Amino acid sequence: KKLKSLLSDNCYISRNDYSGLIEEYKSTAEHFIALQKSQVLDIFCKKHSVKKELIESIINNYNVIKELIDKHNEEYIKYNIEKEKHYLDNILRDIDPNIKLDYDQKKAVLTDEDYCLIIAGAGAGKTTTVAAKVKYLVDKKAIEPKQILVISFTNKAVNELKERINDN
């Protein structure tokens, strides 16, 4: 029920959101897996009046939870790239009307993990992506700017980020 509820929400599911769920049901799922491997699951189900299909569903969901979450998140990103198209296409318009985020940049902006690391080659748009991500967090997720930590390896990038973020 908790997994279904998590997957039914129209939100990005971070590792933090589902790692507790995995931990909470780990011993139960492993117990059922052991019963299944030792071929005594039928006996357990009869003794406890539990449908075998339910236990098998629990085992299957436990085994593929990361894949289910990844699929959910991919669909969330695709949907919201389209839904937020106007916003994302104009997110940094006040700084430079020529800035247009590509698909990967939009994906980085919408991905709502607990931590975000942007790695790309020179001139690939890392600074633009980080500035857009900060703006998105403030505008759409109502995060206070003082709660956001941005770190860069060069003073040039730091100054560009300050300029782009503060101008927005």
Residue frames as a rotation matrix with the C-alpha (Angstrom) as fourth column:
LYS 1
0.570 0.822 0.000 0.00
0.822 -0.570 0.000 0.00
0.000 0.000 -1.000 0.00
LYS 2
0.461 -0.468 -0.754 2.82
0.151 -0.796 0.586 2.40
-0.875 -0.384 -0.296 0.86
LEU 3
-0.646 -0.713 0.272 4.62
0.351 0.039 0.936 1.67
-0.678 0.700 0.225 -2.42
LYS 4
-0.172 0.679 0.713 1.39
0.975 0.014 0.221 2.16
0.140 0.734 -0.665 -4.40
SER 5
0.753 0.458 -0.473 0.80
0.572 -0.811 0.125 5.44
-0.327 -0.365 -0.872 -2.61
LEU 6
0.009 -0.861 -0.508 4.34
0.098 -0.505 0.858 6.60
-0.995 -0.057 0.080 -3.32
LEU 7
-0.771 -0.338 0.539 4.05
0.500 0.203 0.842 5.69
-0.394 0.919 0.013 -7.00
SER 8
0.087 0.900 0.427 0.65
0.995 -0.102 0.012 7.35
0.054 0.424 -0.904 -7.38
ASP 9
0.443 0.023 -0.896 1.90
0.368 -0.916 0.158 10.81
-0.818 -0.400 -0.415 -6.36
ASN 10
0.769 -0.210 0.604 2.81
0.533 -0.312 -0.787 13.24
0.354 0.927 -0.128 -9.12
CYS 11
0.790 -0.600 0.123 6.22
-0.582 -0.674 0.455 13.98
-0.190 -0.431 -0.882 -7.70
TYR 12
0.169 -0.842 -0.512 9.82
-0.478 0.385 -0.790 12.97
0.862 0.378 -0.337 -8.12
ILE 13
0.988 0.149 -0.025 10.67
-0.062 0.550 0.833 10.19
0.138 -0.822 0.553 -5.68
SER 14
0.254 -0.952 0.169 14.10
-0.839 -0.304 -0.452 10.74
0.481 -0.027 -0.876 -4.14
ARG 15
-0.287 -0.462 -0.839 16.26
0.033 0.871 -0.490 8.01
0.957 -0.168 -0.235 -2.64
ASN 16
-0.958 -0.069 0.277 15.43
-0.257 -0.217 -0.942 9.39
0.125 -0.974 0.190 0.77
ASP 17
-0.164 0.985 0.046 11.71
-0.985 -0.166 0.036 8.94
0.043 -0.040 0.998 0.03
TYR 18
0.652 0.514 -0.557 11.98
-0.567 0.818 0.092 5.23
0.504 0.256 0.825 -0.66
SER 19
-0.369 -0.848 -0.380 15.07
-0.291 0.494 -0.820 4.07
0.883 -0.192 -0.429 1.26
GLY 20
-0.665 0.210 0.717 13.07
-0.736 -0.019 -0.677 4.10
-0.129 -0.978 0.167 4.50
LEU 21
0.463 0.878 -0.118 10.40
-0.878 0.437 -0.195 1.98
-0.120 0.194 0.974 2.85
ILE 22
0.310 -0.449 -0.838 13.00
-0.354 0.763 -0.540 -0.59
0.882 0.464 0.078 1.77
GLU 23
-0.736 -0.656 0.167 14.51
-0.354 0.163 -0.921 -0.65
0.577 -0.737 -0.352 5.26
GLU 24
-0.317 0.707 0.632 11.10
-0.927 -0.089 -0.365 -0.94
-0.202 -0.701 0.684 6.93
TYR 25
0.697 0.716 0.022 10.10
-0.677 0.668 -0.309 -4.02
-0.236 0.201 0.951 4.93
LYS 26
-0.065 -0.845 -0.531 13.51
-0.895 0.285 -0.343 -5.60
0.441 0.453 -0.775 4.43
SER 27
-0.800 -0.304 0.517 13.26
-0.544 0.731 -0.412 -8.28
-0.252 -0.611 -0.750 7.12
THR 28
0.116 0.925 0.361 9.67
-0.391 0.376 -0.840 -9.18
-0.913 -0.044 0.405 6.15
ALA 29
0.675 0.114 -0.729 10.53
-0.738 0.071 -0.671 -9.45
-0.025 0.991 0.132 2.46
GLU 30
-0.348 -0.886 -0.307 13.67
-0.839 0.440 -0.320 -11.46
0.418 0.147 -0.896 3.16
HIS 31
-0.554 0.258 0.791 11.64
-0.481 0.677 -0.558 -13.79
-0.680 -0.689 -0.251 5.40
PHE 32
0.552 0.833 0.022 9.13
-0.406 0.292 -0.866 -14.37
-0.728 0.469 0.500 2.58
ILE 33
0.393 -0.506 -0.768 11.96
-0.867 0.075 -0.493 -14.87
0.307 0.859 -0.409 0.06
ALA 34
-0.686 -0.662 0.301 13.52
-0.728 0.628 -0.275 -17.50
-0.007 -0.408 -0.913 2.35
LEU 35
-0.147 0.731 0.666 10.15
-0.329 0.599 -0.730 -19.27
-0.933 -0.327 0.152 2.65
GLN 36
0.738 0.429 -0.521 9.78
-0.592 0.041 -0.805 -19.21
-0.324 0.903 0.284 -1.12
LYS 37
0.000 -0.851 -0.526 13.31
-0.913 0.215 -0.348 -20.56
0.409 0.480 -0.776 -1.74
SER 38
-0.837 -0.327 0.438 12.85
-0.510 0.756 -0.411 -23.35
-0.197 -0.568 -0.799 0.78
GLN 39
-0.660 0.625 -0.418 9.53
-0.209 0.382 0.900 -24.20
0.722 0.681 -0.121 -0.87
VAL 40
-0.633 0.481 -0.607 7.43
0.774 0.421 -0.473 -23.81
0.028 -0.769 -0.639 2.28
LEU 41
-0.960 0.279 -0.007 5.58
-0.279 -0.959 0.039 -20.67
0.004 0.040 0.999 1.24
ASP 42
-0.310 0.889 -0.338 2.41
-0.236 0.272 0.933 -22.68
0.921 0.368 0.125 0.49
ILE 43
-0.143 0.198 -0.970 2.43
0.806 0.593 0.002 -24.14
0.575 -0.781 -0.244 4.00
PHE 44
-0.866 -0.239 -0.438 3.01
0.458 -0.732 -0.505 -20.69
-0.200 -0.638 0.743 5.55
CYS 45
-0.817 0.575 0.040 0.13
-0.462 -0.695 0.551 -19.18
0.345 0.432 0.833 3.55
LYS 46
-0.082 0.813 -0.576 -2.30
0.100 0.582 0.807 -21.95
0.992 0.009 -0.129 4.50
LYS 47
-0.315 -0.124 -0.941 -1.31
0.892 0.299 -0.338 -21.83
0.324 -0.946 0.017 8.15
HIS 48
-0.752 -0.082 -0.654 -1.76
0.404 -0.841 -0.361 -18.04
-0.520 -0.536 0.665 8.34
SER 49
0.231 0.922 0.310 -4.70
0.815 -0.010 -0.579 -17.77
-0.531 0.387 -0.754 5.89
VAL 50
0.039 -0.324 -0.945 -2.75
-0.319 -0.900 0.296 -15.49
-0.947 0.290 -0.138 3.57
LYS 51
0.951 0.296 0.085 -3.08
0.002 0.271 -0.962 -15.50
-0.308 0.916 0.258 -0.21
LYS 52
0.217 -0.917 0.334 0.12
0.728 0.380 0.571 -16.71
-0.651 0.119 0.750 -1.84
GLU 53
0.270 -0.047 0.962 -0.33
0.860 -0.436 -0.263 -14.13
0.432 0.898 -0.077 -4.63
LEU 54
0.960 0.102 0.261 -0.12
-0.025 -0.895 0.444 -11.34
0.279 -0.433 -0.857 -2.05
ILE 55
0.613 -0.787 0.070 3.17
0.062 0.136 0.989 -12.66
-0.788 -0.602 0.132 -0.65
GLU 56
0.051 -0.582 0.812 4.56
0.934 0.316 0.168 -13.15
-0.355 0.750 0.559 -4.16
SER 57
0.618 0.235 0.750 3.54
0.539 -0.821 -0.187 -9.58
0.572 0.520 -0.635 -5.01
ILE 58
0.951 -0.308 0.012 5.37
-0.198 -0.580 0.790 -8.31
-0.237 -0.754 -0.612 -1.91
ILE 59
0.270 -0.888 0.372 8.49
0.446 0.458 0.769 -10.29
-0.853 -0.041 0.520 -2.91
ASN 60
0.150 -0.172 0.974 8.33
0.985 -0.053 -0.161 -9.04
0.080 0.984 0.161 -6.49
ASN 61
0.844 0.221 0.488 7.82
0.224 -0.973 0.053 -5.40
0.487 0.064 -0.871 -5.50
TYR 62
0.796 -0.604 -0.043 10.68
-0.109 -0.213 0.971 -5.61
-0.596 -0.768 -0.235 -3.00
ASN 63
0.112 -0.791 0.601 12.98
0.680 0.502 0.534 -7.07
-0.724 0.349 0.594 -5.66
VAL 64
-0.225 -0.154 0.962 12.15
0.941 -0.292 0.174 -4.43
0.254 0.944 0.211 -8.28
ILE 65
0.540 0.530 -0.654 11.40
0.724 -0.689 0.039 -1.35
-0.430 -0.495 -0.756 -6.16
LYS 66
-0.243 -0.700 -0.672 14.36
0.141 -0.711 0.689 0.61
-0.960 0.073 0.271 -7.55
GLU 67
-0.888 -0.041 0.459 13.30
0.455 0.084 0.887 -0.15
-0.075 0.996 -0.056 -11.13
LEU 68
0.084 0.993 0.082 9.69
0.983 -0.096 0.156 0.86
0.163 0.068 -0.984 -10.34
ILE 69
0.433 0.000 -0.901 10.89
0.465 -0.856 0.224 4.15
-0.772 -0.516 -0.371 -8.81
ASP 70
-0.644 -0.742 -0.189 13.25
0.165 -0.375 0.912 4.81
-0.748 0.556 0.364 -11.76
LYS 71
-0.631 0.492 0.599 10.40
0.744 0.164 0.648 4.23
0.220 0.855 -0.470 -14.23
HIS 72
0.436 0.811 -0.390 8.09
0.890 -0.453 0.053 6.48
-0.134 -0.371 -0.919 -12.21
ASN 73
0.147 -0.466 -0.872 10.73
0.268 -0.830 0.489 9.23
-0.952 -0.306 0.003 -12.10
GLU 74
-0.852 -0.433 0.295 11.43
0.365 -0.087 0.927 8.99
-0.376 0.897 0.233 -15.84
GLU 75
-0.216 0.869 0.446 7.71
0.900 0.000 0.435 9.38
0.378 0.495 -0.782 -16.55
TYR 76
0.510 0.349 -0.786 7.49
0.712 -0.685 0.158 12.27
-0.483 -0.640 -0.597 -14.07
ILE 77
-0.370 -0.751 -0.547 10.40
0.201 -0.640 0.742 14.06
-0.907 0.165 0.388 -15.78
LYS 78
-0.839 0.078 0.539 8.96
0.544 0.058 0.837 13.55
0.034 0.995 -0.091 -19.30
TYR 79
0.149 0.988 0.032 5.51
0.959 -0.152 0.240 14.72
0.242 -0.005 -0.970 -18.22
ASN 80
0.572 0.102 -0.814 6.79
0.561 -0.773 0.297 17.79
-0.599 -0.626 -0.499 -16.37
ILE 81
-0.665 -0.743 -0.078 9.22
0.389 -0.433 0.813 18.82
-0.638 0.510 0.577 -19.10
GLU 82
-0.603 0.535 0.591 6.15
0.636 -0.125 0.762 19.14
0.482 0.835 -0.265 -21.30
LYS 83
0.401 0.837 -0.371 3.87
0.889 -0.258 0.378 20.58
0.221 -0.482 -0.848 -18.59
GLU 84
0.531 -0.301 -0.792 6.46
0.392 -0.742 0.544 23.17
-0.752 -0.599 -0.275 -17.50
LYS 85
0.131 -0.514 0.847 7.69
0.991 0.089 -0.100 23.85
-0.024 0.853 0.522 -21.05
HIS 86
0.595 0.148 0.790 6.93
0.342 -0.936 -0.082 27.58
0.727 0.319 -0.608 -21.02
TYR 87
0.962 -0.237 0.133 8.45
-0.222 -0.403 0.888 28.05
-0.157 -0.884 -0.441 -17.57
LEU 88
0.434 -0.845 0.312 11.59
0.463 0.506 0.728 26.03
-0.773 -0.172 0.611 -18.38
ASP 89
0.219 -0.323 0.921 12.05
0.953 -0.129 -0.272 27.71
0.207 0.938 0.279 -21.76
ASN 90
0.375 0.013 0.927 11.97
0.135 -0.990 -0.040 31.12
0.917 0.140 -0.374 -20.05
ILE 91
0.705 -0.018 -0.709 13.48
0.688 0.263 0.677 30.33
0.174 -0.965 0.198 -16.66
LEU 92
-0.072 -0.821 -0.567 16.53
0.762 -0.411 0.499 32.56
-0.643 -0.396 0.655 -17.14
ARG 93
0.264 0.289 0.920 14.99
0.908 -0.395 -0.137 35.00
0.324 0.872 -0.367 -19.62
ASP 94
0.982 0.146 -0.123 15.53
0.184 -0.893 0.411 37.97
-0.050 -0.426 -0.903 -17.28
ILE 95
0.292 -0.951 -0.100 19.29
0.084 -0.078 0.993 37.37
-0.953 -0.298 0.057 -17.38
ASP 96
-0.738 -0.501 -0.453 19.58
-0.451 -0.134 0.882 36.57
-0.502 0.855 -0.127 -21.08
PRO 97
0.277 0.955 -0.111 16.61
-0.719 0.129 -0.683 36.01
-0.637 0.269 0.722 -23.43
ASN 98
0.190 -0.280 -0.941 18.80
-0.878 0.381 -0.290 33.77
0.440 0.881 -0.173 -25.60
ILE 99
-0.769 -0.480 0.422 19.34
-0.629 0.684 -0.370 31.13
-0.111 -0.550 -0.828 -22.89
LYS 100
0.400 0.839 -0.370 17.46
-0.840 0.497 0.219 27.95
0.367 0.223 0.903 -23.75
LEU 101
-0.176 -0.414 0.893 17.86
-0.755 0.639 0.147 24.81
-0.632 -0.648 -0.425 -21.67
ASP 102
-0.448 0.024 -0.894 18.31
-0.687 0.631 0.361 21.53
0.572 0.775 -0.266 -23.56
TYR 103
0.474 0.731 -0.491 16.58
-0.278 0.653 0.704 18.29
0.835 -0.197 0.513 -22.52
ASP 104
0.026 -0.542 -0.840 19.35
0.695 0.613 -0.374 17.15
0.718 -0.574 0.393 -20.16
GLN 105
-0.892 -0.322 0.316 19.45
0.052 -0.769 -0.637 20.55
0.448 -0.552 0.703 -18.46
LYS 106
-0.122 0.938 0.325 15.67
-0.773 -0.295 0.562 20.52
0.623 -0.183 0.761 -17.99
LYS 107
0.475 0.232 -0.849 15.95
0.155 0.927 0.340 17.00
0.866 -0.294 0.404 -16.59
ALA 108
-0.503 -0.744 -0.440 18.61
0.639 0.023 -0.769 18.16
0.582 -0.668 0.464 -14.09
VAL 109
-0.764 0.281 0.580 16.39
-0.448 -0.879 -0.164 21.07
0.464 -0.386 0.798 -13.03
LEU 110
0.199 0.980 0.022 13.33
-0.763 0.141 0.630 18.85
0.614 -0.143 0.776 -12.45
THR 111
0.069 -0.245 -0.967 15.19
0.338 0.918 -0.208 15.99
0.939 -0.312 0.146 -10.77
ASP 112
0.423 0.250 0.871 14.46
-0.624 -0.617 0.480 16.35
0.657 -0.746 -0.105 -7.09
GLU 113
0.270 -0.442 -0.855 17.10
0.556 0.797 -0.236 14.23
0.786 -0.411 0.461 -5.39
ASP 114
0.809 0.004 -0.588 18.40
0.563 -0.296 0.772 15.12
-0.171 -0.955 -0.242 -1.96
TYR 115
0.057 -0.856 -0.514 21.69
0.004 -0.515 0.857 16.24
-0.998 -0.051 -0.026 -3.52
CYS 116
0.952 0.247 0.182 22.48
0.195 -0.030 -0.980 17.41
-0.236 0.969 -0.077 -7.04
LEU 117
-0.037 -0.992 -0.118 25.85
0.091 -0.121 0.988 17.14
-0.995 0.026 0.095 -8.75
ILE 118
0.941 0.290 -0.173 26.30
-0.112 -0.214 -0.970 18.65
-0.318 0.933 -0.169 -12.22
ILE 119
-0.085 -0.977 0.195 29.24
0.028 0.193 0.981 17.26
-0.996 0.088 0.011 -14.17
ALA 120
0.845 0.280 0.456 29.93
0.452 0.082 -0.888 18.20
-0.286 0.957 -0.057 -17.78
GLY 121
-0.076 -0.919 0.386 32.69
0.996 -0.055 0.065 19.43
-0.039 0.389 0.920 -20.03
ALA 122
-0.659 -0.278 -0.699 33.75
0.317 -0.945 0.077 23.02
-0.683 -0.171 0.711 -20.53
GLY 123
-0.850 0.319 -0.420 31.06
-0.512 -0.689 0.512 25.15
-0.126 0.650 0.749 -22.16
ALA 124
-0.818 0.534 -0.214 28.36
0.390 0.787 0.478 22.51
0.424 0.307 -0.852 -21.71
GLY 125
-0.146 0.807 0.572 26.11
-0.233 -0.590 0.773 24.77
0.961 -0.020 0.274 -19.62
LYS 126
-0.332 -0.036 -0.943 26.82
0.777 0.557 -0.295 23.70
0.535 -0.830 -0.157 -16.04
THR 127
-0.951 -0.074 -0.300 26.54
0.244 -0.775 -0.583 27.23
-0.189 -0.628 0.755 -14.66
THR 128
-0.621 0.778 -0.092 23.32
-0.649 -0.446 0.616 27.83
0.438 0.442 0.783 -16.58
THR 129
-0.103 0.580 -0.808 21.90
0.152 0.812 0.564 24.54
0.983 -0.065 -0.172 -15.31
VAL 130
-0.550 -0.161 -0.820 22.78
0.811 0.133 -0.570 25.29
0.201 -0.978 0.057 -11.68
ALA 131
-0.972 0.217 -0.092 21.32
-0.191 -0.954 -0.230 28.81
-0.138 -0.206 0.969 -11.92
ALA 132
-0.360 0.882 -0.305 18.11
-0.583 0.043 0.811 27.39
0.729 0.470 0.498 -13.43
LYS 133
-0.214 0.225 -0.951 17.97
0.528 0.845 0.081 24.69
0.822 -0.485 -0.300 -10.74
VAL 134
-0.846 -0.129 -0.518 18.25
0.521 -0.414 -0.747 27.26
-0.118 -0.901 0.418 -7.96
LYS 135
-0.810 0.582 -0.074 15.55
-0.582 -0.783 0.218 29.43
0.069 0.220 0.973 -9.56
TYR 136
-0.206 0.734 -0.647 13.27
-0.243 0.602 0.761 26.39
0.948 0.314 0.054 -9.94
LEU 137
-0.448 -0.022 -0.894 13.77
0.737 0.558 -0.383 25.37
0.507 -0.830 -0.234 -6.29
VAL 138
-0.927 0.079 -0.367 12.91
0.174 -0.775 -0.608 28.86
-0.333 -0.627 0.704 -5.12
ASP 139
-0.689 0.665 -0.287 10.02
-0.713 -0.553 0.430 29.48
0.127 0.502 0.856 -7.55
LYS 140
-0.034 0.724 -0.689 8.34
-0.583 0.546 0.602 26.09
0.812 0.422 0.404 -7.73
LYS 141
-0.010 -0.027 -1.000 9.42
0.511 0.859 -0.028 24.21
0.859 -0.511 0.005 -4.61
ALA 142
0.738 0.369 0.565 9.27
-0.153 -0.724 0.673 27.22
0.658 -0.583 -0.477 -2.25
ILE 143
0.381 -0.727 -0.572 12.77
0.910 0.404 0.093 26.55
0.163 -0.556 0.815 -0.91
GLU 144
0.924 -0.145 -0.353 14.31
0.008 -0.917 0.399 29.49
-0.381 -0.372 -0.846 0.90
PRO 145
0.730 -0.682 -0.048 17.46
-0.190 -0.135 -0.973 30.65
0.657 0.719 -0.227 -0.94
LYS 146
0.092 -0.735 0.672 19.44
-0.968 -0.224 -0.111 30.53
0.232 -0.640 -0.732 2.31
GLN 147
0.460 0.130 0.879 18.73
-0.487 0.864 0.127 26.77
-0.743 -0.486 0.460 2.47
ILE 148
0.983 -0.113 0.147 20.50
0.184 0.505 -0.843 26.14
0.021 0.856 0.517 -0.85
LEU 149
0.314 -0.945 -0.089 24.23
-0.229 -0.167 0.959 25.49
-0.921 -0.280 -0.269 -0.96
VAL 150
0.994 -0.095 0.050 25.98
0.066 0.181 -0.981 25.85
0.084 0.979 0.187 -4.31
ILE 151
0.354 -0.935 0.028 29.65
-0.114 -0.013 0.993 24.90
-0.928 -0.355 -0.111 -4.60
SER 152
0.989 -0.146 -0.029 31.89
-0.018 0.078 -0.997 25.36
0.147 0.986 0.075 -7.61
PHE 153
0.515 -0.856 -0.049 35.56
0.801 0.460 0.384 24.70
-0.306 -0.237 0.922 -8.23
THR 154
-0.442 -0.708 0.551 36.43
0.849 -0.529 0.001 27.98
0.291 0.468 0.835 -9.91
ASN 155
-0.555 0.183 -0.811 36.02
0.386 -0.807 -0.446 31.60
-0.737 -0.561 0.378 -8.87
LYS 156
-0.935 0.209 -0.287 34.82
-0.355 -0.503 0.788 32.43
0.020 0.839 0.544 -12.37
ALA 157
-0.517 0.776 -0.362 31.92
0.339 0.573 0.746 30.00
0.786 0.263 -0.559 -12.07
VAL 158
-0.361 0.347 -0.866 31.14
0.914 -0.051 -0.402 31.19
-0.184 -0.936 -0.299 -8.54
ASN 159
-0.750 0.030 -0.661 30.96
0.005 -0.999 -0.052 34.81
-0.662 -0.043 0.748 -9.74
GLU 160
-0.841 0.482 -0.247 28.80
-0.301 -0.037 0.953 33.84
0.451 0.875 0.176 -12.74
LEU 161
-0.397 0.711 -0.581 26.46
0.713 0.637 0.293 31.90
0.579 -0.298 -0.759 -10.46
LYS 162
-0.513 0.173 -0.841 26.20
0.655 -0.555 -0.514 34.80
-0.555 -0.814 0.171 -8.02
GLU 163
-0.878 0.122 -0.462 25.38
-0.340 -0.840 0.424 37.12
-0.336 0.529 0.779 -10.89
ARG 164
-0.703 0.617 -0.353 22.79
-0.168 0.339 0.926 34.81
0.691 0.710 -0.135 -12.48
ILE 165
-0.355 0.580 -0.733 21.14
0.835 0.549 0.030 33.74
0.420 -0.602 -0.680 -9.25
ASN 166
-0.518 0.107 -0.849 21.05
0.602 -0.659 -0.450 37.16
-0.608 -0.744 0.277 -7.62
ASP 167
-0.930 0.170 -0.325 19.79
-0.336 -0.749 0.571 38.86
-0.146 0.641 0.754 -10.78
ASN 168
-0.504 0.790 -0.350 16.81
0.113 0.462 0.880 36.53
0.856 0.403 -0.322 -10.80
